[in-house]
Amino acid sequence: QANDNHVQIKDSNVSKASGAIVKTQAGYARANRNTLSIVDSTIETVTGIKVSGAEIESSNNLIELTGVSGLMEFVGMSIEAKDQAWVSSNTIYLEDVKANAEVVGFAIAGEAHQVQMKNNRIVLVNSDIADLQGLKWVGESRKVSSEVNNLGVVLQVEGTNHLGSLSGVNSIRFEVATAKDNNPMLTVDQSSTIKDATVTINTLNSDGKKATLIDGALTLENVTLKTEGTFGEKVLEVDTLNGLSMNSDAVVSLLNQKTQFNQSVQTL
């Protein structure tokens, strides 16, 4: 197992970097609370955490890249399970990252009959990436997995970001307070469709910004549009979204919905 390991690379020019690596033939493979931080560096290949075994538990890990350029290959977490895998509450943080290549948040391989993804997050901040894949199935793994929660990977968007293509996510969260001038928070060039999407708009401290949230060729279908507050949320179901801004009819309608108070408030 590999727990509570912390690796930092700063002001470097290297070809490869990796964080915790765990490999077992049988039994549990655990990788929890590990950190890999790469700052102001040029690097070609990064594997944040790699875990393989019969049964895998991997949670509360942080893979953080800030001011990184030259990426040719990136996998935040590589999971290869023979029987079962539990992957939860992990964060892939990408700020000021330039990558003319495939960037994968979570890669799932192996023959596991059960893969549980929960509360995993990719945070995208002022980055330019050719191909971002939140969750990627490697080989035949998806065909044998009987239980997978695609909502287990949330893309959190801050600042101004540009993607050539986007796949492997169906939950996107916008931190509107971080929007810059008139720049779209998320621009996607290549035509793609995300089905059964959940889009959460956090307007806390946004001072009424009329930001463009989504621009480009991304289409969302069967959308649950949400805002979150201290005591509850507002929810609106939308058939299709092609682009999205704070001035969009869908968002205006959402903000006019009644707040659905959470259970703790209801019981006060």
Accessible surface in RSA format (square Angstrom, percent):
REM  Atomic radii and reference values for relative SASA: ProtOr
REM  Chains: A
REM  Algorithm: Lee & Richards
REM  Probe-radius: 1.40
REM  Slices: 20
REM RES _ NUM      All-atoms   Total-Side   Main-Chain    Non-polar    All polar
REM                ABS   REL    ABS   REL    ABS   REL    ABS   REL    ABS   REL
RES GLN A   1   147.09  82.2  88.44  64.6  58.65 139.6  27.01  57.5 120.08  91.1
RES ALA A   2    12.95  11.9   9.96  15.4   2.99   6.8  12.95  18.2   0.00   0.0
RES ASN A   3    42.74  29.5  24.06  23.3  18.68  45.0   9.50  22.9  33.24  32.1
RES ASP A   4    77.27  54.1  60.25  60.0  17.02  40.2  26.01  61.2  51.26  51.1
RES ASN A   5    66.23  45.7  62.58  60.5   3.66   8.8  18.33  44.1  47.90  46.3
RES HIS A   6   129.93  71.0  96.47  67.1  33.47  85.6  75.25  77.5  54.69  63.6
RES VAL A   7    61.72  40.6  56.50  51.1   5.22  12.6  60.24  52.3   1.48   4.0
RES GLN A   8   125.70  70.3  93.92  68.6  31.78  75.7  24.15  51.4 101.55  77.0
RES ILE A   9    35.60  20.3  32.16  24.0   3.44   8.3  35.60  25.6   0.00   0.0
RES LYS A  10   117.95  57.5  99.64  61.1  18.32  43.6  42.27  38.0  75.68  80.6
RES ASP A  11   104.64  73.3  73.02  72.7  31.62  74.8  34.52  81.3  70.11  69.9
RES SER A  12    36.91  31.2  24.24  32.3  12.67  29.2  13.50  28.7  23.41  32.8
RES ASN A  13   125.00  86.2  95.67  92.5  29.33  70.6  28.60  68.8  96.40  93.2
RES VAL A  14    56.90  37.4  47.49  43.0   9.40  22.7  54.77  47.6   2.12   5.8
RES SER A  15    68.96  58.3  60.42  80.6   8.54  19.7  34.31  73.1  34.65  48.5
RES LYS A  16   157.54  76.9 138.33  84.9  19.21  45.7  81.59  73.4  75.95  80.9
RES ALA A  17    12.91  11.9   0.16   0.3  12.74  29.0   9.78  13.8   3.13   8.3
RES SER A  18    51.60  43.6  34.27  45.7  17.33  39.9  11.42  24.3  40.18  56.3
RES GLY A  19    14.73  18.2   0.00   N/A  14.73  18.2   3.60   9.9  11.13  24.9
RES ALA A  20    13.45  12.4   0.28   0.4  13.17  30.0   9.88  13.9   3.57   9.5
RES ILE A  21   108.58  61.8  81.05  60.4  27.53  66.3  81.05  58.4  27.53  74.7
RES VAL A  22     9.02   5.9   5.07   4.6   3.95   9.5   8.17   7.1   0.84   2.3
RES LYS A  23   155.42  75.8 125.39  76.9  30.02  71.5  67.95  61.2  87.47  93.2
RES THR A  24    43.34  30.8  30.70  31.1  12.64  30.1  36.83  49.5   6.51   9.8
RES GLN A  25   151.76  84.9 130.23  95.2  21.54  51.3  64.23 136.7  87.53  66.4
RES ALA A  26    78.81  72.5  61.78  95.3  17.03  38.7  62.37  87.8  16.44  43.5
RES GLY A  27    42.11  51.9   0.00   N/A  42.11  51.9  36.21  99.4   5.90  13.2
RES TYR A  28   111.92  52.3  89.05  50.7  22.87  59.5  53.61  40.3  58.31  71.9
RES ALA A  29     0.39   0.4   0.00   0.0   0.39   0.9   0.39   0.6   0.00   0.0
RES ARG A  30    84.03  35.3  83.85  42.7   0.18   0.4  12.27  16.8  71.75  43.5
RES ALA A  31     0.00   0.0   0.00   0.0   0.00   0.0   0.00   0.0   0.00   0.0
RES ASN A  32     7.90   5.4   7.90   7.6   0.00   0.0   0.91   2.2   6.99   6.8
RES ARG A  33   113.77  47.8 108.79  55.5   4.97  11.8  53.08  72.5  60.69  36.8
RES ASN A  34     3.51   2.4   3.04   2.9   0.48   1.2   3.04   7.3   0.48   0.5
RES THR A  35    33.47  23.8  29.76  30.2   3.71   8.8  18.00  24.2  15.47  23.4
RES LEU A  36     0.95   0.5   0.74   0.5   0.21   0.5   0.74   0.5   0.21   0.6
RES SER A  37    10.22   8.6  10.22  13.6   0.00   0.0   7.40  15.8   2.82   3.9
RES ILE A  38     0.00   0.0   0.00   0.0   0.00   0.0   0.00   0.0   0.00   0.0
RES VAL A  39    28.11  18.5  28.11  25.5   0.00   0.0  28.11  24.4   0.00   0.0
RES ASP A  40    78.25  54.8  63.00  62.7  15.25  36.1  19.05  44.8  59.21  59.0
RES SER A  41     5.70   4.8   0.00   0.0   5.70  13.1   4.28   9.1   1.42   2.0
RES THR A  42    54.63  38.9  53.94  54.7   0.70   1.7  28.95  38.9  25.68  38.8
RES ILE A  43     0.20   0.1   0.00   0.0   0.20   0.5   0.20   0.1   0.00   0.0
RES GLU A  44    89.74  51.5  89.74  67.9   0.00   0.0  13.44  26.0  76.30  62.3
RES THR A  45    32.25  22.9  32.19  32.6   0.06   0.1  17.62  23.7  14.63  22.1
RES VAL A  46     0.36   0.2   0.00   0.0   0.36   0.9   0.00   0.0   0.36   1.0
RES THR A  47    34.24  24.4  33.49  34.0   0.75   1.8  11.47  15.4  22.77  34.4
RES GLY A  48     0.00   0.0   0.00   N/A   0.00   0.0   0.00   0.0   0.00   0.0
RES ILE A  49     1.54   0.9   1.16   0.9   0.37   0.9   1.54   1.1   0.00   0.0
RES LYS A  50    99.32  48.5  99.21  60.9   0.11   0.3  41.87  37.7  57.46  61.2
RES VAL A  51     0.33   0.2   0.00   0.0   0.33   0.8   0.00   0.0   0.33   0.9
RES SER A  52    17.37  14.7  17.31  23.1   0.06   0.1  12.99  27.7   4.38   6.1
RES GLY A  53     7.98   9.8   0.00   N/A   7.98   9.8   4.41  12.1   3.57   8.0
RES ALA A  54    10.17   9.4   9.77  15.1   0.40   0.9   9.79  13.8   0.39   1.0
RES GLU A  55    40.27  23.1  40.27  30.5   0.00   0.0   6.28  12.1  33.99  27.8
RES ILE A  56     0.00   0.0   0.00   0.0   0.00   0.0   0.00   0.0   0.00   0.0
RES GLU A  57    59.59  34.2  59.59  45.1   0.00   0.0  15.29  29.6  44.30  36.2
RES SER A  58     0.00   0.0   0.00   0.0   0.00   0.0   0.00   0.0   0.00   0.0
RES SER A  59    15.50  13.1  15.50  20.7   0.00   0.0   6.30  13.4   9.20  12.9
RES ASN A  60    87.07  60.0  70.26  67.9  16.80  40.5  16.90  40.7  70.16  67.8
RES ASN A  61     3.20   2.2   0.33   0.3   2.87   6.9   0.69   1.7   2.51   2.4
RES LEU A  62    59.87  33.3  59.87  42.8   0.00   0.0  59.87  42.0   0.00   0.0
RES ILE A  63     0.54   0.3   0.54   0.4   0.00   0.0   0.54   0.4   0.00   0.0
RES GLU A  64    48.95  28.1  48.95  37.0   0.00   0.0   1.25   2.4  47.70  38.9
RES LEU A  65     0.00   0.0   0.00   0.0   0.00   0.0   0.00   0.0   0.00   0.0
RES THR A  66    31.56  22.4  31.56  32.0   0.00   0.0  28.20  37.9   3.36   5.1
RES GLY A  67    26.58  32.8   0.00   N/A  26.58  32.8  15.61  42.8  10.96  24.6
RES VAL A  68     0.55   0.4   0.00   0.0   0.55   1.3   0.34   0.3   0.21   0.6
RES SER A  69    44.24  37.4  44.24  59.0   0.00   0.0  26.74  56.9  17.50  24.5
RES GLY A  70    37.01  45.6   0.00   N/A  37.01  45.6  29.94  82.2   7.07  15.8
RES LEU A  71     1.93   1.1   0.60   0.4   1.33   3.3   0.60   0.4   1.33   3.6
RES MET A  72   119.56  61.9 105.48  69.8  14.08  33.5  85.67  72.8  33.88  44.9
RES GLU A  73    96.28  55.3  95.45  72.2   0.83   2.0  26.43  51.1  69.85  57.0
RES PHE A  74     0.75   0.4   0.13   0.1   0.61   1.6   0.13   0.1   0.61   1.8
RES VAL A  75    24.41  16.1  24.41  22.1   0.00   0.0  24.41  21.2   0.00   0.0
RES GLY A  76     0.00   0.0   0.00   N/A   0.00   0.0   0.00   0.0   0.00   0.0
RES MET A  77     0.21   0.1   0.21   0.1   0.00   0.0   0.00   0.0   0.21   0.3
RES SER A  78    24.87  21.0  24.76  33.0   0.10   0.2   4.39   9.4  20.47  28.7
RES ILE A  79     0.67   0.4   0.27   0.2   0.40   1.0   0.27   0.2   0.40   1.1
RES GLU A  80    86.85  49.9  85.71  64.8   1.13   2.7  14.72  28.5  72.13  58.9
RES ALA A  81     1.80   1.7   1.38   2.1   0.42   1.0   1.74   2.5   0.06   0.2
RES LYS A  82   133.36  65.1 124.31  76.3   9.05  21.6  70.41  63.4  62.95  67.1
RES ASP A  83    50.94  35.7  50.92  50.7   0.02   0.0   7.59  17.9  43.35  43.2
RES GLN A  84    36.37  20.3  36.37  26.6   0.00   0.0   0.29   0.6  36.08  27.4
RES ALA A  85     0.40   0.4   0.00   0.0   0.40   0.9   0.00   0.0   0.40   1.1
RES TRP A  86    74.20  29.8  73.08  35.4   1.12   2.6  60.90  32.5  13.30  21.6
RES VAL A  87     0.61   0.4   0.00   0.0   0.61   1.5   0.00   0.0   0.61   1.6
RES SER A  88    32.53  27.5  32.53  43.4   0.00   0.0  13.83  29.4  18.70  26.2
RES SER A  89    45.57  38.5  33.87  45.2  11.70  27.0  16.99  36.2  28.57  40.0
RES ASN A  90     0.62   0.4   0.29   0.3   0.33   0.8   0.29   0.7   0.33   0.3
RES THR A  91    39.07  27.8  38.92  39.5   0.15   0.4  15.14  20.3  23.92  36.2
RES ILE A  92     0.90   0.5   0.90   0.7   0.00   0.0   0.90   0.7   0.00   0.0
RES TYR A  93    51.71  24.1  51.71  29.4   0.00   0.0  32.72  24.6  18.99  23.4
RES LEU A  94     0.73   0.4   0.73   0.5   0.00   0.0   0.73   0.5   0.00   0.0
RES GLU A  95    44.25  25.4  44.25  33.5   0.00   0.0   0.06   0.1  44.19  36.1
RES ASP A  96    62.38  43.7  58.79  58.5   3.58   8.5  14.86  35.0  47.51  47.4
RES VAL A  97     0.17   0.1   0.17   0.2   0.00   0.0   0.17   0.1   0.00   0.0
RES LYS A  98   107.89  52.6 106.44  65.3   1.44   3.4  72.98  65.7  34.91  37.2
RES ALA A  99     5.75   5.3   0.00   0.0   5.75  13.1   1.65   2.3   4.09  10.8
RES ASN A 100   132.21  91.2 112.65 108.9  19.55  47.1  33.69  81.1  98.52  95.2
RES ALA A 101    16.09  14.8   4.83   7.5  11.26  25.6  16.09  22.7   0.00   0.0
RES GLU A 102    67.01  38.5  60.86  46.0   6.15  14.6  22.19  42.9  44.82  36.6
RES VAL A 103     1.15   0.8   1.15   1.0   0.00   0.0   1.15   1.0   0.00   0.0
RES VAL A 104     1.86   1.2   1.86   1.7   0.00   0.0   1.86   1.6   0.00   0.0
RES GLY A 105     1.04   1.3   0.00   N/A   1.04   1.3   1.04   2.9   0.00   0.0
RES PHE A 106     0.00   0.0   0.00   0.0   0.00   0.0   0.00   0.0   0.00   0.0
RES ALA A 107     9.41   8.6   8.83  13.6   0.58   1.3   8.84  12.4   0.57   1.5
RES ILE A 108     2.64   1.5   2.64   2.0   0.00   0.0   2.64   1.9   0.00   0.0
RES ALA A 109    21.82  20.1  20.59  31.8   1.23   2.8  20.59  29.0   1.23   3.3
RES GLY A 110    22.12  27.3   0.00   N/A  22.12  27.3  12.12  33.3  10.00  22.4
RES GLU A 111   125.49  72.0 115.13  87.1  10.36  24.7  37.38  72.3  88.11  71.9
RES ALA A 112     2.72   2.5   1.71   2.6   1.01   2.3   1.71   2.4   1.01   2.7
RES HIS A 113    97.42  53.2  97.16  67.5   0.25   0.6  72.06  74.3  25.35  29.5
RES GLN A 114    36.28  20.3  36.26  26.5   0.02   0.0   3.42   7.3  32.87  24.9
RES VAL A 115     0.86   0.6   0.82   0.7   0.04   0.1   0.82   0.7   0.04   0.1
RES GLN A 116    60.30  33.7  57.70  42.2   2.59   6.2  18.39  39.1  41.91  31.8
RES MET A 117     1.83   0.9   0.02   0.0   1.82   4.3   0.02   0.0   1.82   2.4
RES LYS A 118   128.46  62.7 127.92  78.5   0.54   1.3  70.84  63.8  57.63  61.4
RES ASN A 119    94.68  65.3  76.62  74.0  18.05  43.5  20.79  50.0  73.89  71.4
RES ASN A 120     0.38   0.3   0.00   0.0   0.38   0.9   0.00   0.0   0.38   0.4
RES ARG A 121    80.32  33.7  80.32  40.9   0.00   0.0  14.36  19.6  65.95  40.0
RES ILE A 122     0.44   0.3   0.44   0.3   0.00   0.0   0.44   0.3   0.00   0.0
RES VAL A 123     8.20   5.4   8.20   7.4   0.00   0.0   8.20   7.1   0.00   0.0
RES LEU A 124     0.00   0.0   0.00   0.0   0.00   0.0   0.00   0.0   0.00   0.0
RES VAL A 125    12.16   8.0  12.16  11.0   0.00   0.0  12.16  10.6   0.00   0.0
RES ASN A 126    30.85  21.3  25.62  24.8   5.22  12.6  13.38  32.2  17.47  16.9
RES SER A 127     2.90   2.5   0.00   0.0   2.90   6.7   0.96   2.0   1.94   2.7
RES ASP A 128    62.36  43.7  60.35  60.1   2.01   4.8   9.01  21.2  53.35  53.2
RES ILE A 129     0.35   0.2   0.00   0.0   0.35   0.8   0.13   0.1   0.22   0.6
RES ALA A 130    36.29  33.4  22.93  35.4  13.36  30.4  30.19  42.5   6.10  16.2
RES ASP A 131    36.53  25.6  36.53  36.4   0.00   0.0  13.78  32.4  22.75  22.7
RES LEU A 132     0.60   0.3   0.60   0.4   0.00   0.0   0.60   0.4   0.00   0.0
RES GLN A 133    24.79  13.9  24.79  18.1   0.00   0.0   2.17   4.6  22.62  17.2
RES GLY A 134     0.03   0.0   0.00   N/A   0.03   0.0   0.03   0.1   0.00   0.0
RES LEU A 135    11.14   6.2   1.92   1.4   9.22  23.2   1.92   1.3   9.22  24.8
RES LYS A 136    65.09  31.8  62.14  38.1   2.95   7.0  35.65  32.1  29.44  31.4
RES TRP A 137    41.15  16.5  20.93  10.1  20.22  47.5  17.54   9.4  23.61  38.3
RES VAL A 138    64.71  42.6  60.13  54.4   4.58  11.0  62.45  54.3   2.26   6.1
RES GLY A 139    68.93  85.0   0.00   N/A  68.93  85.0  38.03 104.4  30.90  69.2
RES GLU A 140   111.55  64.0 105.22  79.6   6.33  15.1  60.89 117.8  50.66  41.4
RES SER A 141     3.15   2.7   2.15   2.9   1.00   2.3   2.15   4.6   1.00   1.4
RES ARG A 142   144.93  60.9 136.91  69.8   8.01  19.1  38.61  52.8 106.32  64.4
RES LYS A 143   168.63  82.3 130.45  80.0  38.17  90.9  93.01  83.7  75.61  80.5
RES VAL A 144    68.21  44.9  52.49  47.5  15.72  37.9  59.08  51.3   9.13  24.8
RES SER A 145    19.63  16.6   1.31   1.8  18.32  42.2   0.35   0.7  19.29  27.0
RES SER A 146    97.92  82.7  56.05  74.8  41.88  96.5  52.43 111.7  45.49  63.7
RES GLU A 147    82.97  47.6  79.37  60.0   3.60   8.6  35.72  69.1  47.26  38.6
RES VAL A 148    52.83  34.8  19.89  18.0  32.94  79.4  20.52  17.8  32.30  87.6
RES ASN A 149    71.29  49.2  65.44  63.2   5.85  14.1  27.01  65.0  44.28  42.8
RES ASN A 150    54.92  37.9  50.62  48.9   4.30  10.4  16.71  40.2  38.21  36.9
RES LEU A 151    85.44  47.6  75.76  54.2   9.68  24.3  75.76  53.2   9.68  26.1
RES GLY A 152     0.58   0.7   0.00   N/A   0.58   0.7   0.58   1.6   0.00   0.0
RES VAL A 153     0.19   0.1   0.19   0.2   0.00   0.0   0.19   0.2   0.00   0.0
RES VAL A 154    25.70  16.9  25.70  23.3   0.00   0.0  25.70  22.3   0.00   0.0
RES LEU A 155     0.04   0.0   0.04   0.0   0.00   0.0   0.04   0.0   0.00   0.0
RES GLN A 156    24.48  13.7  24.48  17.9   0.00   0.0   0.00   0.0  24.48  18.6
RES VAL A 157     0.00   0.0   0.00   0.0   0.00   0.0   0.00   0.0   0.00   0.0
RES GLU A 158    32.72  18.8  32.72  24.8   0.00   0.0   1.64   3.2  31.09  25.4
RES GLY A 159     1.88   2.3   0.00   N/A   1.88   2.3   1.80   4.9   0.08   0.2
RES THR A 160    45.82  32.6  39.45  40.0   6.36  15.2  39.43  53.0   6.38   9.7
RES ASN A 161     2.10   1.5   0.00   0.0   2.10   5.1   0.95   2.3   1.16   1.1
RES HIS A 162    67.32  36.8  66.82  46.4   0.49   1.3  57.43  59.2   9.89  11.5
RES LEU A 163     0.00   0.0   0.00   0.0   0.00   0.0   0.00   0.0   0.00   0.0
RES GLY A 164    17.72  21.9   0.00   N/A  17.72  21.9  16.53  45.4   1.19   2.7
RES SER A 165    18.73  15.8  18.73  25.0   0.00   0.0  10.79  23.0   7.95  11.1
RES LEU A 166     3.75   2.1   0.00   0.0   3.75   9.4   0.19   0.1   3.56   9.6
RES SER A 167    53.44  45.2  49.66  66.3   3.77   8.7  42.81  91.2  10.63  14.9
RES GLY A 168    24.66  30.4   0.00   N/A  24.66  30.4  14.78  40.6   9.88  22.1
RES VAL A 169     6.65   4.4   0.17   0.2   6.49  15.6   0.44   0.4   6.22  16.9
RES ASN A 170    17.75  12.2  17.55  17.0   0.20   0.5   3.95   9.5  13.80  13.3
RES SER A 171    12.01  10.1  12.00  16.0   0.01   0.0   0.53   1.1  11.48  16.1
RES ILE A 172     1.35   0.8   0.93   0.7   0.42   1.0   0.94   0.7   0.42   1.1
RES ARG A 173    43.86  18.4  43.86  22.4   0.00   0.0   6.48   8.9  37.38  22.7
RES PHE A 174     0.00   0.0   0.00   0.0   0.00   0.0   0.00   0.0   0.00   0.0
RES GLU A 175    27.50  15.8  27.02  20.4   0.47   1.1   9.33  18.0  18.16  14.8
RES VAL A 176     0.14   0.1   0.14   0.1   0.00   0.0   0.14   0.1   0.00   0.0
RES ALA A 177    35.89  33.0  21.57  33.3  14.32  32.6  21.71  30.6  14.18  37.6
RES THR A 178    51.13  36.4  39.02  39.6  12.11  28.9  47.11  63.3   4.02   6.1
RES ALA A 179     5.98   5.5   1.16   1.8   4.83  11.0   1.18   1.7   4.80  12.7
RES LYS A 180    99.72  48.6  95.58  58.6   4.14   9.9  62.99  56.7  36.73  39.1
RES ASP A 181   135.34  94.8  97.28  96.8  38.06  90.0  34.48  81.1 100.86 100.6
RES ASN A 182   144.84  99.9 122.58 118.5  22.26  53.6  38.51  92.7 106.33 102.8
RES ASN A 183    65.53  45.2  63.36  61.2   2.18   5.2   2.84   6.8  62.69  60.6
RES PRO A 184    32.86  23.9  32.62  29.7   0.24   0.9  32.62  26.9   0.24   1.5
RES MET A 185     0.00   0.0   0.00   0.0   0.00   0.0   0.00   0.0   0.00   0.0
RES LEU A 186     0.00   0.0   0.00   0.0   0.00   0.0   0.00   0.0   0.00   0.0
RES THR A 187    28.97  20.6  28.97  29.4   0.00   0.0  21.70  29.2   7.26  11.0
RES VAL A 188     0.00   0.0   0.00   0.0   0.00   0.0   0.00   0.0   0.00   0.0
RES ASP A 189    82.11  57.5  60.28  60.0  21.83  51.6  30.14  70.9  51.97  51.8
RES GLN A 190   113.41  63.4 106.82  78.1   6.59  15.7  32.72  69.6  80.70  61.2
RES SER A 191    93.60  79.1  72.73  97.1  20.87  48.1  37.60  80.1  56.00  78.5
RES SER A 192    29.87  25.2  19.94  26.6   9.93  22.9  29.44  62.7   0.43   0.6
RES THR A 193    68.41  48.7  38.46  39.0  29.95  71.4  14.39  19.3  54.02  81.7
RES ILE A 194    11.45   6.5   8.30   6.2   3.15   7.6  11.45   8.2   0.00   0.0
RES LYS A 195   137.11  66.9 126.42  77.6  10.69  25.5  68.53  61.7  68.58  73.1
RES ASP A 196    85.18  59.7  76.16  75.8   9.03  21.3  26.04  61.3  59.14  59.0
RES ALA A 197     1.87   1.7   0.75   1.2   1.12   2.6   0.75   1.1   1.12   3.0
RES THR A 198    25.05  17.8  24.81  25.1   0.25   0.6  11.65  15.7  13.40  20.3
RES VAL A 199     0.07   0.0   0.07   0.1   0.00   0.0   0.07   0.1   0.00   0.0
RES THR A 200    10.72   7.6  10.72  10.9   0.00   0.0   1.80   2.4   8.93  13.5
RES ILE A 201     0.20   0.1   0.12   0.1   0.08   0.2   0.12   0.1   0.08   0.2
RES ASN A 202    22.58  15.6  21.78  21.1   0.80   1.9   0.12   0.3  22.46  21.7
RES THR A 203    46.24  32.9  38.68  39.2   7.56  18.0  11.30  15.2  34.94  52.8
RES LEU A 204   124.99  69.6 112.21  80.3  12.78  32.1 118.59  83.3   6.40  17.2
RES ASN A 205   118.85  82.0  93.56  90.4  25.29  60.9  29.16  70.2  89.68  86.7
RES SER A 206     6.34   5.4   5.62   7.5   0.72   1.7   0.09   0.2   6.25   8.8
RES ASP A 207   142.34  99.7  99.34  98.9  43.01 101.7  41.87  98.6 100.47 100.2
RES GLY A 208    56.10  69.2   0.00   N/A  56.10  69.2  38.01 104.3  18.10  40.5
RES LYS A 209    77.32  37.7  67.73  41.6   9.59  22.8  60.02  54.0  17.30  18.4
RES LYS A 210   136.65  66.7 109.57  67.2  27.08  64.5  66.90  60.2  69.75  74.3
RES ALA A 211     7.16   6.6   1.43   2.2   5.73  13.0   7.08  10.0   0.07   0.2
RES THR A 212    45.50  32.4  42.05  42.6   3.45   8.2  13.85  18.6  31.65  47.8
RES LEU A 213     0.00   0.0   0.00   0.0   0.00   0.0   0.00   0.0   0.00   0.0
RES ILE A 214     4.60   2.6   2.00   1.5   2.60   6.3   2.00   1.4   2.60   7.1
RES ASP A 215    64.89  45.5  64.27  64.0   0.62   1.5   2.31   5.4  62.58  62.4
RES GLY A 216    48.94  60.3   0.00   N/A  48.94  60.3  22.83  62.7  26.10  58.5
RES ALA A 217    35.55  32.7  21.14  32.6  14.42  32.8  32.33  45.5   3.22   8.5
RES LEU A 218     2.40   1.3   0.00   0.0   2.40   6.0   0.00   0.0   2.40   6.5
RES THR A 219    27.81  19.8  27.81  28.2   0.00   0.0  10.01  13.4  17.80  26.9
RES LEU A 220     1.49   0.8   1.49   1.1   0.00   0.0   1.49   1.0   0.00   0.0
RES GLU A 221    60.64  34.8  60.64  45.9   0.00   0.0  11.36  22.0  49.28  40.2
RES ASN A 222    91.15  62.9  83.66  80.8   7.50  18.0  21.85  52.6  69.30  67.0
RES VAL A 223     0.31   0.2   0.00   0.0   0.31   0.7   0.00   0.0   0.31   0.8
RES THR A 224    34.76  24.7  34.76  35.2   0.00   0.0  14.27  19.2  20.49  31.0
RES LEU A 225     0.00   0.0   0.00   0.0   0.00   0.0   0.00   0.0   0.00   0.0
RES LYS A 226    43.89  21.4  43.89  26.9   0.00   0.0   4.77   4.3  39.12  41.7
RES THR A 227    11.91   8.5  11.91  12.1   0.00   0.0   6.58   8.8   5.33   8.1
RES GLU A 228    76.93  44.2  60.78  46.0  16.15  38.5  18.82  36.4  58.11  47.4
RES GLY A 229    52.74  65.0   0.00   N/A  52.74  65.0  34.18  93.8  18.56  41.6
RES THR A 230   115.83  82.4  81.33  82.5  34.51  82.2  56.19  75.5  59.64  90.2
RES PHE A 231   119.32  59.7 117.30  72.7   2.03   5.3 117.31  71.1   2.01   5.8
RES GLY A 232    10.53  13.0   0.00   N/A  10.53  13.0   5.79  15.9   4.74  10.6
RES GLU A 233    53.91  30.9  51.82  39.2   2.09   5.0  15.16  29.3  38.74  31.6
RES LYS A 234    50.62  24.7  50.62  31.1   0.00   0.0  18.45  16.6  32.16  34.3
RES VAL A 235    31.22  20.5  21.24  19.2   9.98  24.0  21.24  18.5   9.98  27.1
RES LEU A 236    35.73  19.9  33.34  23.9   2.38   6.0  35.73  25.1   0.00   0.0
RES GLU A 237   116.64  67.0  94.10  71.2  22.55  53.7  66.10 127.9  50.54  41.3
RES VAL A 238    28.22  18.6  20.74  18.8   7.48  18.0  26.03  22.6   2.20   6.0
RES ASP A 239   123.29  86.4 114.58 114.0   8.71  20.6  32.36  76.2  90.93  90.7
RES THR A 240    65.94  46.9  47.84  48.5  18.10  43.1  27.91  37.5  38.03  57.5
RES LEU A 241    14.52   8.1  12.71   9.1   1.81   4.6  14.16   9.9   0.36   1.0
RES ASN A 242   111.93  77.2  77.57  75.0  34.36  82.7  33.21  79.9  78.72  76.1
RES GLY A 243    24.10  29.7   0.00   N/A  24.10  29.7  15.60  42.8   8.50  19.0
RES LEU A 244     5.31   3.0   0.05   0.0   5.26  13.2   1.59   1.1   3.71  10.0
RES SER A 245    23.12  19.5  23.12  30.9   0.00   0.0  13.41  28.6   9.71  13.6
RES MET A 246    10.96   5.7   9.20   6.1   1.76   4.2   9.20   7.8   1.76   2.3
RES ASN A 247    92.03  63.5  75.23  72.7  16.80  40.5  25.65  61.7  66.39  64.2
RES SER A 248    29.39  24.8  19.80  26.4   9.59  22.1  19.02  40.5  10.37  14.5
RES ASP A 249   128.19  89.8 118.09 117.5  10.10  23.9  39.69  93.4  88.50  88.3
RES ALA A 250    16.56  15.2   8.35  12.9   8.20  18.7  14.00  19.7   2.56   6.8
RES VAL A 251     0.00   0.0   0.00   0.0   0.00   0.0   0.00   0.0   0.00   0.0
RES VAL A 252    72.16  47.5  70.78  64.1   1.38   3.3  71.80  62.4   0.36   1.0
RES SER A 253    43.80  37.0  38.88  51.9   4.91  11.3  24.43  52.0  19.37  27.1
RES LEU A 254     0.00   0.0   0.00   0.0   0.00   0.0   0.00   0.0   0.00   0.0
RES LEU A 255    64.19  35.7  55.39  39.6   8.79  22.1  55.39  38.9   8.79  23.7
RES ASN A 256   117.64  81.1  85.63  82.7  32.01  77.1  27.33  65.8  90.30  87.3
RES GLN A 257    64.09  35.8  56.74  41.5   7.36  17.5   5.24  11.2  58.85  44.6
RES LYS A 258   186.67  91.1 172.26 105.7  14.40  34.3 121.52 109.4  65.15  69.4
RES THR A 259    52.10  37.1  35.10  35.6  16.99  40.5  16.39  22.0  35.71  54.0
RES GLN A 260   102.04  57.1  93.04  68.0   8.99  21.4  38.76  82.5  63.28  48.0
RES PHE A 261   107.74  53.9  97.28  60.3  10.46  27.2  97.28  59.0  10.46  29.9
RES ASN A 262    61.13  42.2  52.30  50.5   8.83  21.3  37.63  90.6  23.50  22.7
RES GLN A 263   138.22  77.3 131.49  96.1   6.74  16.0  39.42  83.9  98.80  74.9
RES SER A 264    74.64  63.1  63.36  84.6  11.28  26.0  54.09 115.2  20.55  28.8
RES VAL A 265    37.40  24.6  30.28  27.4   7.13  17.2  30.35  26.4   7.05  19.1
RES GLN A 266   124.83  69.8  88.83  64.9  36.00  85.7  35.22  75.0  89.61  68.0
RES THR A 267   103.08  73.3  68.84  69.8  34.24  81.6  60.93  81.8  42.15  63.7
RES LEU A 268   179.33  99.9 114.47  81.9  64.86 163.0 144.52 101.5  34.81  93.7
END  Absolute sums over single chains surface
CHAIN  1 A    12473.2      10218.8       2254.3       5878.3       6594.8
END  Absolute sums over all chains
TOTAL         12473.2      10218.8       2254.3       5878.3       6594.8
